[in-house]
Amino acid sequence: GLEQRSGADVLVCLDSGLAFPSNKVVLASRSAVMTDVMKGHAVKDSDGRIRISLRSPLPDGRLERLMMSNTHPLSAVLLLTYLYSDRIPCLWDRRVGARLSDRLYALRTSVDNVTSDLKRLSRLLKLPKLEDALSAPVKRPVEQSLADGFSTLYRQTQAQMIGPNDPRFS
């Protein structure tokens, strides 16, 4: 299936039943909170509305499932877009949102709902650069952090593999 062709090792699953093939290393490199989730620690936002947890694969599946509750599919797609690219489509800019309002209505959401979900997710996952971009009333470039996230994850995994007392560690 799509999971195999995409090289995915986890499915991001929503309450709606939609699932998006993803890569644990990308998710973990972007957020220390997501790293904890990958280790089996569930997280939820301050009012308990959005919850993210890792679950075992379904009996007929091969991939673990990253469950995201109370998140609109468009919000999940935009979050994944940001995590994979350091970019976020600016729906809340009136020039963009006005053109999409009919389509968003057909998806049973609004610009405000999607933006609210993304803000909650950015706080929950401790993604301050995304949160900063979401707070601007018009499109503003997101400060790049993708390379930094991968560098940090690489250093952490190397430290765990050889240990701090190993002479190769420096």
DSSP file (Angstrom, degrees, kcal/mol; ACC not computed):
  #  RESIDUE AA STRUCTURE BP1 BP2  ACC     N-H-->O    O-->H-N    N-H-->O    O-->H-N    TCO  KAPPA ALPHA  PHI   PSI    X-CA   Y-CA   Z-CA
    1    1 A G     >        0   0    0      0, 0.0     4,-1.9     0, 0.0     3,-0.4   0.000 360.0 360.0 360.0-169.2    0.0    0.0    0.0
    2    2 A L  H  >  +     0   0    0      1,-0.2     4,-2.2     2,-0.2     6,-0.3   0.843 360.0  62.2 -58.5 -36.8    0.8    3.7    0.3
    3    3 A E  H  >>S+     0   0    0      1,-0.2     5,-1.6     2,-0.2     4,-0.8   0.916 106.1  44.9 -58.1 -44.2    2.7    3.1    3.5
    4    4 A Q  H >45S+     0   0    0     -3,-0.4     3,-0.7     1,-0.2    -1,-0.2   0.919 113.8  48.6 -67.4 -43.9    5.2    0.8    1.8
    5    5 A R  H 3<5S+     0   0    0     -4,-1.9    -1,-0.2     1,-0.2    -2,-0.2   0.810 112.9  48.5 -67.3 -28.9    5.7    3.1   -1.2
    6    6 A S  H 3<5S-     0   0    0     -4,-2.2    -1,-0.2    -5,-0.2    -2,-0.2   0.595 106.3-123.5 -88.0 -10.8    6.2    6.1    1.1
    7    7 A G  T <<5 +     0   0    0     -4,-0.8    -3,-0.2    -3,-0.7    -4,-0.1   0.694  53.1 165.8  75.1  18.3    8.7    4.5    3.4
    8    8 A A      < -     0   0    0     -5,-1.6    15,-0.2    -6,-0.3    -1,-0.2  -0.297  29.4-176.9 -68.4 149.6    6.5    5.3    6.3
    9    9 A D  S    S+     0   0    0     13,-2.1    55,-0.7     1,-0.3     2,-0.3   0.258  71.6  34.7-127.4   8.1    7.0    3.7    9.7
   10   10 A V  E     -Ab  22  64A   0     12,-1.4    12,-2.9    53,-0.2     2,-0.5  -0.972  68.6-137.6-155.7 148.1    4.0    5.2   11.5
   11   11 A L  E     -Ab  21  65A   0     53,-2.5    55,-3.5    -2,-0.3     2,-0.8  -0.942  13.6-142.4-107.5 127.3    0.5    6.2   10.6
   12   12 A V  E     -Ab  20  66A   0      8,-2.8     8,-2.3    -2,-0.5     2,-0.4  -0.818  30.3-165.7 -85.9 112.0   -0.9    9.5   11.9
   13   13 A C  E     -Ab  19  67A   0     53,-2.6    55,-2.8    -2,-0.8     2,-0.3  -0.826   8.0-160.6-109.8 138.6   -4.5    8.6   12.6
   14   14 A L  E >   - b   0  68A   0      4,-2.5     3,-2.0    -2,-0.4    55,-0.2  -0.726  34.8-108.2-113.3 163.1   -7.4   10.9   13.3
   15   15 A D  T 3  S+     0   0    0     53,-0.8    54,-0.1     1,-0.3    57,-0.1   0.806 116.5  65.7 -56.5 -30.2  -10.8   10.5   14.9
   16   16 A S  T 3  S-     0   0    0     55,-0.3    -1,-0.3     1,-0.1     3,-0.1   0.621 118.3-109.7 -70.4 -11.7  -12.3   10.8   11.4
   17   17 A G  S <  S+     0   0    0     -3,-2.0    -2,-0.1     1,-0.4     2,-0.1   0.266  76.4 132.8  98.2 -11.1  -10.7    7.6   10.3
   18   18 A L        -     0   0    0     -5,-0.1    -4,-2.5     2,-0.0    -1,-0.4  -0.459  36.0-167.2 -72.0 147.5   -8.2    9.3    8.0
   19   19 A A  E     -A   13   0A   0     -6,-0.2    -6,-0.2    -2,-0.1    -8,-0.0  -0.998  10.0-157.4-139.2 141.2   -4.6    8.2    8.3
   20   20 A F  E     -A   12   0A   0     -8,-2.3    -8,-2.8    -2,-0.4     2,-0.1  -0.970  22.2-126.1-121.8 119.0   -1.4    9.8    6.9
   21   21 A P  E     +A   11   0A   0      0, 0.0     2,-0.3     0, 0.0   -10,-0.2  -0.408  43.9 165.2 -61.7 135.2    1.7    7.7    6.4
   22   22 A S  E     -A   10   0A   0    -12,-2.9   -13,-2.1    -2,-0.1   -12,-1.4  -0.833  36.5-110.5-143.8 178.8    4.6    9.4    8.2
   23   23 A N     >  -     0   0    0     -2,-0.3     4,-2.1   -15,-0.2     3,-0.5  -0.976  11.9-148.1-123.0 124.3    8.2    8.9    9.4
   24   24 A K  H  > S+     0   0    0     -2,-0.5     4,-3.3     1,-0.2     5,-0.3   0.880  98.8  57.8 -56.5 -40.4    9.0    8.7   13.1
   25   25 A V  H  > S+     0   0    0      1,-0.2     4,-1.9     2,-0.2    -1,-0.2   0.874 107.8  46.7 -63.3 -36.3   12.4   10.2   12.6
   26   26 A V  H  > S+     0   0    0     -3,-0.5     4,-1.1     2,-0.2    -1,-0.2   0.948 115.6  44.9 -68.3 -47.9   10.9   13.4   11.0
   27   27 A L  H  X S+     0   0    0     -4,-2.1     4,-0.9     1,-0.2     3,-0.5   0.925 116.4  45.8 -62.3 -45.0    8.3   13.7   13.8
   28   28 A A  H  < S+     0   0    0     -4,-3.3     3,-0.3     1,-0.2     7,-0.3   0.847 108.2  56.5 -68.5 -34.1   10.8   13.1   16.5
   29   29 A S  H  < S+     0   0    0     -4,-1.9    -1,-0.2    -5,-0.3    -2,-0.2   0.757 108.4  48.7 -69.5 -21.9   13.4   15.4   15.1
   30   30 A R  H  < S+     0   0    0     -4,-1.1     2,-0.3    -3,-0.5    -1,-0.2   0.702 119.2  25.8 -90.3 -21.4   11.0   18.3   15.1
   31   31 A S     X  -     0   0    0     -4,-0.9     4,-1.8    -3,-0.3    -1,-0.2  -0.957  51.5-153.8-152.3 124.3    9.7   18.0   18.6
   32   32 A A  H  > S+     0   0    0     -2,-0.3     4,-2.0    94,-0.2     5,-0.1   0.847 105.3  56.7 -62.6 -33.1   11.0   16.7   21.9
   33   33 A V  H  > S+     0   0    0     92,-0.5     4,-2.1     1,-0.2    -1,-0.2   0.918 105.0  50.3 -63.4 -42.5    7.4   16.1   22.9
   34   34 A M  H  > S+     0   0    0     91,-0.3     4,-2.3     1,-0.2    -2,-0.2   0.853 105.8  56.9 -65.5 -33.6    6.9   14.0   19.8
   35   35 A T  H  X S+     0   0    0     -4,-1.8     4,-1.0    -7,-0.3    -1,-0.2   0.927 107.4  48.4 -59.8 -44.6   10.0   12.0   20.8
   36   36 A D  H ><>S+     0   0    0     -4,-2.0     5,-2.2     1,-0.2     3,-0.5   0.891 108.9  53.0 -62.8 -39.7    8.4   11.2   24.1
   37   37 A V  H ><5S+     0   0    0     -4,-2.1     3,-2.1     1,-0.2    17,-0.3   0.914 105.0  54.9 -61.5 -41.8    5.1   10.2   22.4
   38   38 A M  H 3<5S+     0   0    0     -4,-2.3    -1,-0.2     1,-0.3    -2,-0.2   0.751 103.7  56.5 -63.8 -22.5    7.2    7.8   20.2
   39   39 A K  T <<5S-     0   0    0     -4,-1.0    -1,-0.3    -3,-0.5    -2,-0.2   0.420 131.8 -93.3 -87.8   1.0    8.5    6.3   23.4
   40   40 A G  T < 5S+     0   0    0     -3,-2.1     2,-0.7     1,-0.3    -3,-0.2   0.526  82.7 132.7 104.1   6.5    4.9    5.6   24.5
   41   41 A H      < -     0   0    0     -5,-2.2    -1,-0.3    -6,-0.1    -2,-0.1  -0.826  46.3-144.9 -95.9 113.6    4.1    8.7   26.6
   42   42 A A        -     0   0    0     -2,-0.7     2,-0.3    -3,-0.1    11,-0.2  -0.429  16.1-163.3 -72.5 149.8    0.7   10.2   25.7
   43   43 A V  E     -C   52   0A   0      9,-2.5     9,-3.0    -2,-0.1     2,-0.3  -0.952   8.8-174.5-131.9 153.5    0.3   14.0   25.8
   44   44 A K  E     -C   51   0A   0     -2,-0.3     7,-0.2     7,-0.2     5,-0.0  -0.986  29.6-103.5-143.9 155.4   -2.7   16.3   25.8
   45   45 A D    >   -     0   0    0      5,-2.2     3,-2.1    -2,-0.3    76,-0.1  -0.165  50.0 -86.5 -73.6 174.5   -3.1   20.1   25.7
   46   46 A S  T 3  S+     0   0    0      1,-0.3    -1,-0.1     2,-0.1    74,-0.0   0.779 129.1  38.6 -57.7 -33.1   -3.9   22.1   28.7
   47   47 A D  T 3  S-     0   0    0      3,-0.0    -1,-0.3     0, 0.0    -2,-0.1   0.360 111.3-116.3-100.4   7.7   -7.7   21.7   28.5
   48   48 A G  S <  S+     0   0    0     -3,-2.1    -2,-0.1     2,-0.2     3,-0.0   0.575  80.2 121.7  76.5   9.0   -7.5   18.0   27.4
   49   49 A R        +     0   0    0      1,-0.1     2,-0.5    -5,-0.0    -1,-0.0   0.964  69.1  43.2 -71.0 -52.4   -9.1   18.7   24.0
   50   50 A I  S    S-     0   0    0     18,-0.0    -5,-2.2     2,-0.0     2,-0.4  -0.827  70.3-179.3 -99.7 130.9   -6.2   17.4   21.8
   51   51 A R  E     -CD  44  69A   0     18,-0.6    18,-2.8    -2,-0.5     2,-0.4  -0.988   8.8-167.1-130.3 138.3   -4.5   14.2   22.8
   52   52 A I  E     +CD  43  68A   0     -9,-3.0    -9,-2.5    -2,-0.4     2,-0.3  -0.993  19.2 155.5-127.3 129.2   -1.6   12.5   21.0
   53   53 A S  E     - D   0  67A   0     14,-1.8    14,-3.0    -2,-0.4     2,-0.5  -0.976  38.4-118.4-148.7 159.6   -0.6    8.9   21.8
   54   54 A L  E     - D   0  66A   0     -2,-0.3     2,-0.3   -17,-0.3    12,-0.2  -0.871  32.9-174.9-102.6 132.5    1.2    6.0   20.1
   55   55 A R  E     - D   0  65A   0     10,-3.1    10,-2.5    -2,-0.5     3,-0.1  -0.876  29.4 -98.0-124.9 157.8   -0.8    2.8   19.7
   56   56 A S        -     0   0    0     -2,-0.3     7,-0.1     8,-0.2    -1,-0.1  -0.236  53.8 -86.5 -64.4 159.7    0.1   -0.7   18.4
   57   57 A P        -     0   0    0      0, 0.0     7,-0.2     0, 0.0    -1,-0.1  -0.298  47.6-100.4 -63.3 154.2   -0.7   -1.6   14.8
   58   58 A L    >   -     0   0    0      5,-0.4     3,-2.2     1,-0.1     5,-0.0  -0.374  42.6-100.1 -65.6 157.7   -4.1   -2.9   14.0
   59   59 A P  T 3  S+     0   0    0      0, 0.0    -1,-0.1     0, 0.0     0, 0.0   0.835 125.8  41.9 -53.0 -34.5   -4.2   -6.7   13.6
   60   60 A D  T 3  S+     0   0    0      2,-0.0     2,-0.2     0, 0.0    -2,-0.0   0.414 107.9  80.2 -92.8   3.0   -4.1   -6.4    9.8
   61   61 A G    <   -     0   0    0     -3,-2.2     3,-0.0     1,-0.1     0, 0.0  -0.636  58.0-157.3-111.3 167.6   -1.6   -3.6    9.8
   62   62 A R        +     0   0    0     -2,-0.2     2,-0.4     2,-0.1    -1,-0.1   0.516  69.4  80.0-114.9 -12.8    2.2   -3.3   10.1
   63   63 A L  S    S-     0   0    0     -7,-0.1    -5,-0.4    -5,-0.0   -53,-0.2  -0.783  76.9-119.2-105.8 141.2    2.6    0.3   11.3
   64   64 A E  E     -b   10   0A   0    -55,-0.7   -53,-2.5    -2,-0.4     2,-0.5  -0.322  34.0-125.0 -63.9 159.4    2.2    1.8   14.7
   65   65 A R  E     -bD  11  55A   0    -10,-2.5   -10,-3.1   -55,-0.2     2,-0.9  -0.946  10.9-154.6-117.5 125.1   -0.5    4.4   14.9
   66   66 A L  E     -bD  12  54A   0    -55,-3.5   -53,-2.6    -2,-0.5     2,-0.4  -0.867  24.8-151.4 -93.8 106.0    0.1    7.9   16.2
   67   67 A M  E     -bD  13  53A   0    -14,-3.0   -14,-1.8    -2,-0.9     2,-0.5  -0.667  15.6-173.5 -87.4 128.7   -3.4    8.9   17.3
   68   68 A M  E >   -bD  14  52A   0    -55,-2.8   -53,-0.8    -2,-0.4     3,-0.5  -0.957  12.6-157.9-121.1 110.8   -4.4   12.5   17.3
   69   69 A S  E 3   + D   0  51A   0    -18,-2.8   -18,-0.6    -2,-0.5     3,-0.1  -0.603  67.2   8.6 -91.5 150.5   -7.8   13.2   18.9
   70   70 A N  T 3  S+     0   0    0     -2,-0.2     2,-0.4     1,-0.2    -1,-0.2   0.841  91.0 130.3  54.6  41.2  -10.0   16.2   18.2
   71   71 A T    <   -     0   0    0     -3,-0.5   -55,-0.3   -20,-0.1   -56,-0.2  -0.992  58.7-125.3-124.8 126.5   -7.9   17.5   15.3
   72   72 A H     >  -     0   0    0     -2,-0.4     4,-2.1    41,-0.1     3,-0.5  -0.431  24.3-120.1 -66.8 142.7   -9.5   18.4   12.0
   73   73 A P  H  > S+     0   0    0      0, 0.0     4,-2.5     0, 0.0     5,-0.2   0.862 113.9  53.7 -53.1 -38.7   -7.9   16.6    9.1
   74   74 A L  H  > S+     0   0    0      1,-0.2     4,-2.4     2,-0.2     5,-0.2   0.894 107.2  51.3 -65.0 -37.9   -6.8   19.9    7.4
   75   75 A S  H  > S+     0   0    0     -3,-0.5     4,-2.3     2,-0.2    -1,-0.2   0.903 110.6  49.0 -63.8 -40.8   -5.1   20.9   10.6
   76   76 A A  H  X S+     0   0    0     -4,-2.1     4,-2.7     2,-0.2    -2,-0.2   0.913 111.0  49.8 -65.1 -42.6   -3.2   17.6   10.7
   77   77 A V  H  X S+     0   0    0     -4,-2.5     4,-2.4     1,-0.2    -2,-0.2   0.915 111.9  48.1 -62.8 -42.3   -2.2   18.0    7.1
   78   78 A L  H  X S+     0   0    0     -4,-2.4     4,-2.2     2,-0.2    -1,-0.2   0.893 111.2  50.5 -66.8 -38.7   -0.9   21.5    7.7
   79   79 A L  H  X S+     0   0    0     -4,-2.3     4,-2.8     2,-0.2    -2,-0.2   0.943 112.1  46.9 -62.5 -46.8    1.0   20.4   10.8
   80   80 A L  H  X S+     0   0    0     -4,-2.7     4,-2.3     1,-0.2    -2,-0.2   0.886 109.1  55.4 -62.8 -38.1    2.6   17.6    8.8
   81   81 A T  H  X S+     0   0    0     -4,-2.4     4,-1.5    -5,-0.2     6,-0.6   0.935 111.1  44.7 -57.9 -46.3    3.4   20.0    6.0
   82   82 A Y  H  X S+     0   0    0     -4,-2.2     4,-3.0     1,-0.2     3,-0.3   0.938 111.9  51.5 -63.4 -47.2    5.2   22.2    8.6
   83   83 A L  H  < S+     0   0    0     -4,-2.8    -1,-0.2     1,-0.2    -2,-0.2   0.858 117.5  39.1 -60.9 -35.9    7.1   19.3   10.2
   84   84 A Y  H  < S+     0   0    0     -4,-2.3    -1,-0.2    -5,-0.2    -2,-0.2   0.676 134.2  16.7 -86.8 -18.5    8.3   18.0    6.8
   85   85 A S  H  < S-     0   0    0     -4,-1.5    -3,-0.2    -3,-0.3    -2,-0.2   0.553  87.0-120.3-134.7  -9.9    9.1   21.4    5.2
   86   86 A D  S  < S+     0   0    0     -4,-3.0     2,-0.3     1,-0.3    56,-0.3   0.731  81.0 111.7  65.5  21.8    9.3   24.3    7.6
   87   87 A R        -     0   0    0     -6,-0.6    -1,-0.3    -5,-0.1    -2,-0.2  -0.939  47.2-170.4-126.4 149.5    6.5   25.9    5.7
   88   88 A I        -     0   0    0     -2,-0.3     2,-0.1    -3,-0.1    -9,-0.1  -0.956  27.1-123.5-139.8 119.9    2.9   26.6    6.6
   89   89 A P        -     0   0    0      0, 0.0     2,-1.5     0, 0.0     3,-0.2  -0.416  29.1-128.1 -60.4 135.3    0.2   27.7    4.2
   90   90 A C    >   +     0   0    0      1,-0.2     3,-1.2    -2,-0.1     7,-0.3  -0.543  44.2 158.5 -93.2  72.8   -1.2   30.9    5.6
   91   91 A L  T 3  S+     0   0    0     -2,-1.5     6,-0.4     1,-0.2    -1,-0.2   0.803  70.2  62.9 -64.0 -29.4   -5.0   30.3    5.6
   92   92 A W  T 3  S+     0   0    0     -3,-0.2     2,-0.4     4,-0.1    -1,-0.2   0.608  75.2 102.0 -78.5 -11.2   -5.5   33.0    8.3
   93   93 A D  S X> S-     0   0    0     -3,-1.2     4,-3.1     1,-0.2     3,-1.6  -0.622  79.0-133.3 -68.0 125.8   -4.3   35.8    5.9
   94   94 A R  H 3> S+     0   0    0     43,-0.4     4,-2.0    -2,-0.4     5,-0.3   0.810 103.8  60.5 -56.1 -32.1   -7.6   37.3    4.8
   95   95 A R  H 34 S+     0   0    0      2,-0.2     4,-0.4     1,-0.2    -1,-0.3   0.833 117.3  31.1 -65.4 -30.4   -6.4   37.3    1.2
   96   96 A V  H X> S+     0   0    0     -3,-1.6     4,-1.1    -6,-0.3     3,-0.6   0.894 118.4  52.1 -90.9 -50.8   -6.1   33.5    1.3
   97   97 A G  H 3X S+     0   0    0     -4,-3.1     4,-1.1    -6,-0.4     3,-0.4   0.843 104.0  57.5 -57.9 -38.0   -8.9   32.7    3.8
   98   98 A A  H 3< S+     0   0    0     -4,-2.0     4,-0.3    -5,-0.3     3,-0.3   0.877 107.1  48.7 -62.6 -37.1  -11.5   34.6    1.9
   99   99 A R  H <4 S+     0   0    0     -3,-0.6    -1,-0.2    -4,-0.4     4,-0.2   0.739 117.0  42.5 -73.5 -22.3  -10.9   32.6   -1.2
  100  100 A L  H  X S+     0   0    0     -4,-1.1     4,-2.9    -3,-0.4     5,-0.3   0.510  82.5  98.7-101.1  -6.2  -11.1   29.3    0.7
  101  101 A S  H  X S+     0   0    0     -4,-1.1     4,-2.3    -3,-0.3     8,-0.1   0.861  84.9  48.0 -56.8 -40.9  -14.0   30.0    3.0
  102  102 A D  H  > S+     0   0    0     -4,-0.3     4,-1.9     2,-0.2    -1,-0.2   0.913 114.2  46.8 -65.3 -41.5  -16.5   28.0    0.8
  103  103 A R  H  > S+     0   0    0     -4,-0.2     4,-1.2     2,-0.2    -2,-0.2   0.894 112.3  49.8 -67.4 -39.4  -14.2   25.1    0.5
  104  104 A L  H  <>S+     0   0    0     -4,-2.9     5,-2.3     1,-0.2     3,-0.2   0.887 107.6  54.5 -66.6 -37.7  -13.5   25.1    4.2
  105  105 A Y  H ><5S+     0   0    0     -4,-2.3     3,-1.7    -5,-0.3    -1,-0.2   0.906 105.6  52.8 -60.1 -41.4  -17.3   25.2    4.9
  106  106 A A  H 3<5S+     0   0    0     -4,-1.9    -1,-0.2     1,-0.3    -2,-0.2   0.793 107.5  52.3 -64.4 -27.4  -17.7   22.1    2.7
  107  107 A L  T 3<5S-     0   0    0     -4,-1.2    -1,-0.3    -3,-0.2    -2,-0.2   0.344 119.5-115.1 -88.0   5.7  -15.0   20.5    4.9
  108  108 A R  T < 5S+     0   0    0     -3,-1.7     2,-0.3     1,-0.3    -3,-0.2   0.882  83.3  86.8  61.4  42.5  -17.0   21.4    8.0
  109  109 A T      < -     0   0    0     -5,-2.3     2,-0.3    -8,-0.1    -1,-0.3  -0.882  60.6-140.0-150.4-176.5  -14.5   23.8    9.4
  110  110 A S     >  -     0   0    0     -2,-0.3     4,-2.4    -3,-0.1     5,-0.2  -0.917  35.4-100.3-143.7 168.6  -13.3   27.4    9.1
  111  111 A V  H  > S+     0   0    0     -2,-0.3     4,-2.8     1,-0.2     5,-0.2   0.917 123.2  53.1 -57.0 -43.7  -10.1   29.3    9.0
  112  112 A D  H  > S+     0   0    0      1,-0.2     4,-2.5     2,-0.2    -1,-0.2   0.903 109.2  48.0 -61.7 -42.0  -10.5   30.1   12.7
  113  113 A N  H  > S+     0   0    0      2,-0.2     4,-2.6     1,-0.2    -1,-0.2   0.923 113.9  46.1 -64.9 -44.4  -11.0   26.4   13.7
  114  114 A V  H  X S+     0   0    0     -4,-2.4     4,-2.6     2,-0.2    -2,-0.2   0.930 114.4  47.7 -64.7 -44.8   -7.9   25.3   11.7
  115  115 A T  H  X S+     0   0    0     -4,-2.8     4,-2.4    -5,-0.2    -2,-0.2   0.906 111.4  51.0 -63.1 -41.5   -5.8   28.1   13.1
  116  116 A S  H  X S+     0   0    0     -4,-2.5     4,-2.4    -5,-0.2    -2,-0.2   0.925 110.5  48.9 -61.4 -45.5   -7.0   27.3   16.6
  117  117 A D  H  X S+     0   0    0     -4,-2.6     4,-2.8     1,-0.2    -2,-0.2   0.930 112.0  49.1 -58.2 -46.5   -6.1   23.6   16.2
  118  118 A L  H  X S+     0   0    0     -4,-2.6     4,-2.6     1,-0.2    -1,-0.2   0.884 110.2  50.4 -64.5 -38.2   -2.7   24.6   14.8
  119  119 A K  H  X S+     0   0    0     -4,-2.4     4,-2.1     2,-0.2    -1,-0.2   0.926 112.1  47.8 -64.9 -43.3   -2.0   26.9   17.7
  120  120 A R  H  X S+     0   0    0     -4,-2.4     4,-2.9     1,-0.2    -2,-0.2   0.928 113.9  47.3 -61.0 -45.6   -3.0   24.2   20.2
  121  121 A L  H  X S+     0   0    0     -4,-2.8     4,-2.8     1,-0.2    -2,-0.2   0.893 109.9  52.4 -64.5 -39.9   -0.8   21.7   18.4
  122  122 A S  H  <>S+     0   0    0     -4,-2.6     5,-3.2    -5,-0.2     4,-0.2   0.884 114.1  43.3 -66.0 -36.8    2.2   24.1   18.3
  123  123 A R  H ><5S+     0   0    0     -4,-2.1     3,-0.9     3,-0.2    -2,-0.2   0.932 115.0  49.1 -70.6 -45.5    1.9   24.7   22.0
  124  124 A L  H 3<5S+     0   0    0     -4,-2.9    -2,-0.2     1,-0.3    -3,-0.2   0.903 118.0  39.4 -59.9 -43.4    1.4   21.1   22.9
  125  125 A L  T 3<5S-     0   0    0     -4,-2.8   -92,-0.5    -5,-0.2   -91,-0.3   0.389 111.6-120.1 -89.8   3.3    4.3   19.9   20.7
  126  126 A K  T < 5 +     0   0    0     -3,-0.9   -94,-0.2    -4,-0.2    -3,-0.2   0.970  56.9 153.8  54.3  60.7    6.5   22.9   21.8
  127  127 A L    >>< +     0   0    0     -5,-3.2     4,-2.3     1,-0.1     3,-0.5  -0.710  11.3 170.6-115.3  75.2    7.0   24.3   18.3
  128  128 A P  H 3> S+     0   0    0      0, 0.0     4,-2.4     0, 0.0     5,-0.2   0.798  74.0  56.9 -63.0 -30.0    7.5   28.0   19.1
  129  129 A K  H 3> S+     0   0    0      2,-0.2     4,-1.7     1,-0.2    14,-0.3   0.877 110.2  45.0 -70.0 -35.6    8.6   28.9   15.6
  130  130 A L  H <> S+     0   0    0     -3,-0.5     4,-2.2     2,-0.2    -1,-0.2   0.928 112.4  51.6 -69.1 -45.1    5.3   27.6   14.2
  131  131 A E  H  X S+     0   0    0     -4,-2.3     4,-1.1     1,-0.2    -2,-0.2   0.890 108.7  52.0 -59.2 -39.8    3.4   29.3   17.0
  132  132 A D  H >X S+     0   0    0     -4,-2.4     4,-0.5     1,-0.2     3,-0.5   0.919 109.6  48.5 -62.6 -44.5    5.1   32.6   16.1
  133  133 A A  H >< S+     0   0    0     -4,-1.7     3,-0.8     1,-0.2    -1,-0.2   0.862 109.2  54.0 -64.0 -35.2    4.2   32.3   12.5
  134  134 A L  H 3< S+     0   0    0     -4,-2.2    -1,-0.2     1,-0.2    -2,-0.2   0.732 100.5  61.0 -71.6 -21.6    0.6   31.5   13.4
  135  135 A S  H << S+     0   0    0     -4,-1.1    -1,-0.2    -3,-0.5    -2,-0.2   0.637  81.9  96.5 -82.7 -13.1    0.3   34.7   15.5
  136  136 A A  S << S-     0   0    0     -3,-0.8     4,-0.1    -4,-0.5   -44,-0.1  -0.576  72.3-140.3 -77.0 138.1    1.0   37.0   12.6
  137  137 A P  S    S+     0   0    0      0, 0.0   -43,-0.4     0, 0.0     2,-0.3   0.707  86.3  32.0 -72.2 -17.8   -2.2   38.4   11.0
  138  138 A V  S    S-     0   0    0    -45,-0.2    -2,-0.1   -44,-0.1   -46,-0.1  -0.811 110.5 -61.4-130.4 172.1   -0.7   38.0    7.5
  139  139 A K        +     0   0    0     -2,-0.3    -1,-0.1   -49,-0.1    -5,-0.1  -0.294  55.2 171.7 -59.0 131.2    1.7   35.7    5.9
  140  140 A R        -     0   0    0     -7,-0.2    -4,-0.1    -4,-0.1    -1,-0.0  -0.994  37.7-105.0-140.3 134.7    5.1   35.7    7.5
  141  141 A P        -     0   0    0      0, 0.0     2,-0.4     0, 0.0   -54,-0.1  -0.283  35.4-119.7 -60.2 143.4    8.0   33.2    6.7
  142  142 A V        -     0   0    0    -56,-0.3     2,-0.2     1,-0.1   -12,-0.1  -0.684  29.7-109.3 -83.1 134.1    8.5   30.6    9.3
  143  143 A E        -     0   0    0     -2,-0.4     2,-0.1   -14,-0.3   -10,-0.1  -0.479  42.9-109.4 -63.5 129.0   12.0   30.6   10.9
  144  144 A Q        +     0   0    0     -2,-0.2    -1,-0.1     1,-0.1   -58,-0.1  -0.354  55.5 148.1 -66.5 134.3   13.8   27.5    9.6
  145  145 A S     >  +     0   0    0     -2,-0.1     4,-2.2     3,-0.1     5,-0.2   0.345  41.0  99.6-144.8   0.3   14.4   24.8   12.1
  146  146 A L  H  > S+     0   0    0      1,-0.2     4,-2.0     2,-0.2     5,-0.2   0.932  88.1  45.1 -60.5 -49.1   14.2   21.5   10.1
  147  147 A A  H  > S+     0   0    0      1,-0.2     4,-2.4     2,-0.2    -1,-0.2   0.895 111.9  52.9 -63.9 -40.1   18.0   21.1    9.8
  148  148 A D  H  > S+     0   0    0      1,-0.2     4,-2.5     2,-0.2    -1,-0.2   0.905 107.8  51.9 -61.2 -40.9   18.6   22.0   13.5
  149  149 A G  H  X S+     0   0    0     -4,-2.2     4,-2.3     1,-0.2    -1,-0.2   0.911 111.0  46.1 -63.2 -43.2   16.1   19.3   14.5
  150  150 A F  H  X S+     0   0    0     -4,-2.0     4,-2.4     2,-0.2    -1,-0.2   0.890 112.1  51.8 -67.4 -38.1   17.8   16.6   12.5
  151  151 A S  H  X S+     0   0    0     -4,-2.4     4,-2.5     2,-0.2    -2,-0.2   0.925 111.1  47.4 -62.9 -44.5   21.2   17.7   13.8
  152  152 A T  H  X S+     0   0    0     -4,-2.5     4,-2.5     1,-0.2    -2,-0.2   0.935 112.4  48.8 -62.8 -46.7   20.0   17.5   17.4
  153  153 A L  H  X S+     0   0    0     -4,-2.3     4,-2.4     1,-0.2     5,-0.2   0.900 111.1  51.2 -60.8 -40.8   18.4   14.1   16.9
  154  154 A Y  H  X S+     0   0    0     -4,-2.4     4,-2.4     2,-0.2     5,-0.2   0.941 110.8  47.4 -61.9 -48.0   21.6   12.8   15.3
  155  155 A R  H  X S+     0   0    0     -4,-2.5     4,-2.3     1,-0.2    -2,-0.2   0.909 112.6  50.0 -61.1 -42.0   23.8   14.0   18.2
  156  156 A Q  H  X S+     0   0    0     -4,-2.5     4,-1.9     1,-0.2    -1,-0.2   0.918 112.0  46.3 -64.1 -43.5   21.4   12.5   20.7
  157  157 A T  H  X S+     0   0    0     -4,-2.4     4,-1.9     1,-0.2    -1,-0.2   0.877 112.1  51.0 -69.4 -35.4   21.3    9.1   19.0
  158  158 A Q  H  X S+     0   0    0     -4,-2.4     4,-2.1    -5,-0.2     5,-0.4   0.912 108.9  51.3 -66.5 -40.9   25.0    9.0   18.6
  159  159 A A  H  X S+     0   0    0     -4,-2.3     4,-1.6     1,-0.2    -2,-0.2   0.884 112.3  46.8 -62.8 -38.0   25.5    9.8   22.3
  160  160 A Q  H  < S+     0   0    0     -4,-1.9    -1,-0.2    -5,-0.2    -2,-0.2   0.830 110.9  52.5 -72.7 -31.9   23.2    7.0   23.2
  161  161 A M  H  < S+     0   0    0     -4,-1.9    -2,-0.2    -5,-0.2    -1,-0.2   0.907 125.2  20.1 -73.9 -41.7   24.8    4.5   20.9
  162  162 A I  H  < S-     0   0    0     -4,-2.1     4,-0.2    -5,-0.1    -2,-0.2   0.648 103.9-129.2-105.8 -16.7   28.4    4.9   22.0
  163  163 A G    ><  -     0   0    0     -4,-1.6     3,-1.2    -5,-0.4     6,-0.2   0.314  23.9 -88.8  81.4 148.0   28.0    6.4   25.5
  164  164 A P  T 3  S+     0   0    0      0, 0.0    -1,-0.1     0, 0.0    -4,-0.1   0.696 122.8  54.2 -68.5 -19.8   29.7    9.5   26.9
  165  165 A N  T 3  S+     0   0    0     -3,-0.1    -2,-0.1     3,-0.0    -3,-0.0   0.538  80.3 109.0 -91.6  -6.3   32.7    7.6   28.3
  166  166 A D  S X  S-     0   0    0     -3,-1.2     3,-2.0    -4,-0.2    -4,-0.1  -0.503  74.5-130.8 -69.3 135.4   33.6    6.0   25.0
  167  167 A P  T 3  S+     0   0    0      0, 0.0    -1,-0.1     0, 0.0    -5,-0.0   0.732 106.3  62.1 -63.0 -20.6   36.8    7.6   23.6
  168  168 A R  T 3  S+     0   0    0     -6,-0.1     2,-0.8    -5,-0.1    -5,-0.1   0.628  82.8  96.9 -77.7 -11.1   35.1    8.1   20.2
  169  169 A F    <         0   0    0     -3,-2.0    -1,-0.0     1,-0.2   -10,-0.0  -0.693 360.0 360.0 -84.0 108.8   32.6   10.4   21.8
  170  170 A S              0   0    0     -2,-0.8    -1,-0.2     0, 0.0    -2,-0.1   0.279 360.0 360.0-174.4 360.0   33.6   14.0   21.4
